[in-house]
């Protein structure tokens, strides 16, 4: 009966979503798709997308985990003399939490029922070889498949883990960015006076990242005050040398990923954002038959949960090194393969931590284009030291220039405290229909 009710709700929402929208791989490119509406006086370009997506979680208590309508709108323009601006926003409405009120707590329903966010709002100011971007913006420093490694600036909406497209997951930052372009050298200076942080949802949601916290537990979040002491800043330099695209960066910030503090023996919990210091770099090189690329980040100041009852706040601190190396290999015009090796090293590993001193893993992505309308993708990610993995087959159908439909499966296996195994009860089938304008 629950499944039937969900399908009826899907049909009703899909029928009322006649204005559905676009591929979100690059909203800047999105604004140029189709025929944008032009305001001759200001040169304003309008665009966006709308979508309806659903997911049915197939655990012992099968339930609808997403029945969400989403619309994102954007406007951009040119003020003359190289001045450019952009504003975009997004609204969501999800019917699954209320349909499944016997499964989700009131806190989860309130967190996921509706959402409205300002995505971007910035002004670009060119000055000679410099360009300044002021306002709410995306800052992307790394782009490996499936995970965030060197992409240290962006906050993320983790309420669906790493499953949605990354452009949808990333949360922009209020920032002032200065970029210098000189030949094959690029310098970037970044200041984030008021930071955004990861959204992790509430205990009892399908992808809550702390599996040992029972559903319904009251967890507070200590959001840092908006003052100069809590700002973030960073430097990044990149250069093209003999075909090698190299970059290095330093970023001083309050961690966008919250740390779970155990604040009493009861226990009660609080999410806090510790100051961390990150040094890293990226590289890529077109080797002819394939593209070689990699990222590495060394982090100081991060703390990790532990089972040690004597640990203060239930945490142990340890510097870490996260790194990944991968290859992109095209086979003709129809096949694409990406393979990656990744790992995290805990230099001050302590007994009781959920992770081992070194946590290596691999990913494999295979994409097959079928004609001009269909694309089949398979993504697998797995630990190399335990039975812990994720499998993600997906089919995309571009049945009209303005439309896209997709369906897929997300499957997890592993122990309850492992990277993928903590979501062992969150296996799901999903679909999405999107139209851009």
Secondary structure, DSSP 8 states (H G I E B T S, - for coil): -HHHHHHHHHHHHHHT--S-----S-HHHHTTSS---EETTTTEEEEEEEEEEEEEE-SSS-EEEEEEEEEEEEEEEEEETTEEEEEEEEEEEE-HHHHTTTTS-HHHHHHHSEEEEEEEEEEEEEETTEEEEEEEE-------SSS-SS--S-EEB-TTTT-S-HHHHEE-EEEEEEEEEETTEEEEEEEEEE----B---TTSTT-S-TTS-TT--EEE----SSGGG-EEEEEEEEEETTEEEEEEEEEEE-SS-EEEE-SSS--EEEE--EEEEEEEEEEEE-SSSEEEEEEEEEES-EEEBS-TTSGGGEEE--EEEEEEEEEEEETTTEEEEEEEEEEEETT--TTBSS-SEEEEEEEEEEEEETTTEEEEEEEEEESSSS-EEEEEEEEEEEETTEEEEEEEEEEES-TTSTTGGGGGG-EEEEEEEEE-
